[in-house]
Amino acid sequence: MYCLDEAKLHRIASYIICFKNQKARRNLIKANIDLKKLYKLSKKELNSVGFNKDDINNIKFNYREIAEKEIHKCKSNNIGLIFKEDVFYPSLLSEIYDPPDFIYVMGDNSVLKAIKIAVVGSRKASSYGMASLRSILPDVCKSGLTVVSGMAYGIDSMSHEIAIEQGGKTIGVNAGGLLHLYPAGKRYLIDKIVENGCVISEFPMDVIPRPFYFPVRNRIISGISKSVLVVEAAFKSGSLITARLAIEQNRDVYAVPGRIDSHLSEGTNCLIQQGAKLITSSKDIFDDYGIEYKEGKREEPKDLSLKEKKILDLIKENEVKDIDYFVENLDISVSEIISLLMGMILKNIIIEEEGGYRKLI
């Protein structure tokens, strides 16, 4: 994994130097100069594209030290490097504008070769958005598709969680270097993603996540995926940025329709108006992937208590029942009913909606 030849040492160092000098990096792209050939340029040529004296010395004379420091950080943290020509480099990623020359990988790099679907949405997902995701994504995971997302709160993290629950594979894309996994409050989930897939980044190891890195990260989420599913998104949101990037990358864009009076549906409804495929079930996705749809119903959890089963029995298919209904029909105290309902929400058996509770199974 870490037996790198001189050319790859040059490439690692060149990338790190260019990351710190984005103006020079943009000039290289405009001049159509491949990063792999950077070290072959003369000092005068390097200066002409925007590199200063220190940059030039690093490119010419200090590249080995820079590269070996980065490799040491990778080794110490069990992180791999996958170069564009390597077998596990995602083929779709190589098709995007300015693809990374290599990516950092924590976990099972073979997952990167799987057929993937990206799922993005609001960090402050509504009960409707979460219920929609619970309805659509489990069958998608069971079909063998790998779920890609950004590990953020809300729809992103829920997508990873559902993939793991269903025994599927998932890939998280970090908005900084892999020494700084984001969000910190989701570290337990991130560890689970690594166990059931991998976390990747194009950023050097030491880069701390910053707001302006998220759109850069989003191009990787869409770039490695065959399609992007947007579950909930405000009109101005990172999810819509990902959708636009997907369109530029010639990916399929799917959107779950939302309520016309919800700002979290403005983005998804707009995408549908502009030609995104309207998604109401996993079957709508399977048609494009050529997967045979097998309708199934979620099994009732085996560890339900007698009181939890009574609550479920009172909720018919697609019904919403308020707290008063349970109080009237159960010989249980109000406080205990509330406690039972909260526990069932955490178990993903029911969901709280405006006006009451609805079952998910």
Stockholm file with secondary structure:
# STOCKHOLM 1.0

chainA/1-361         MYCLDEAKLHRIASYIICFKNQKARRNLIKANIDLKKLYKLSKKELNSVGFNKDDINNIKFNYREIAEKEIHKCKSNNIGLIFKEDVFYPSLLSEIYDPPDFIYVMGDNSVLKAIKIAVVGSRKASSYGMASLRSILPDVCKSGLTVVSGMAYGIDSMSHEIAIEQGGKTIGVNAGGLLHLYPAGKRYLIDKIVENGCVISEFPMDVIPRPFYFPVRNRIISGISKSVLVVEAAFKSGSLITARLAIEQNRDVYAVPGRIDSHLSEGTNCLIQQGAKLITSSKDIFDDYGIEYKEGKREEPKDLSLKEKKILDLIKENEVKDIDYFVENLDISVSEIISLLMGMILKNIIIEEEGGYRKLI
#=GR chainA/1-361 SS CCCCCHHHHHHHHHHHHHHHCHHHHHHHHHTTCCGGGGGGSCHHHHHHTTCCHHHHHHHHTSHHHHHHHHHHHHHHTTCEEEETTSTTSCTTGGGSSSCCSEEEEEECGGGGGSCEEEEECCTTCCHHHHHHHHHHHHHHHHTTCEEEECCCTTHHHHHHHHHHHTTCCEEEECSSCTTSCSCGGGHHHHHHHHHTEEEEESSCTTCCCCGGGHHHHHHHHHHTCSEEEECCCCSSSHHHHHHHHHHHTTCEEEECCCCTTCGGGHHHHHHHHTTCEECSSHHHHHHHHTCCCCCCCCCCCTTCCHHHHHHHHTSCTTCCBCHHHHHHHSSSCHHHHHHHHHHHHHTTSEEEETTEEEECC
#=GC SS_cons         CCCCCHHHHHHHHHHHHHHHCHHHHHHHHHTTCCGGGGGGSCHHHHHHTTCCHHHHHHHHTSHHHHHHHHHHHHHHTTCEEEETTSTTSCTTGGGSSSCCSEEEEEECGGGGGSCEEEEECCTTCCHHHHHHHHHHHHHHHHTTCEEEECCCTTHHHHHHHHHHHTTCCEEEECSSCTTSCSCGGGHHHHHHHHHTEEEEESSCTTCCCCGGGHHHHHHHHHHTCSEEEECCCCSSSHHHHHHHHHHHTTCEEEECCCCTTCGGGHHHHHHHHTTCEECSSHHHHHHHHTCCCCCCCCCCCTTCCHHHHHHHHTSCTTCCBCHHHHHHHSSSCHHHHHHHHHHHHHTTSEEEETTEEEECC
//
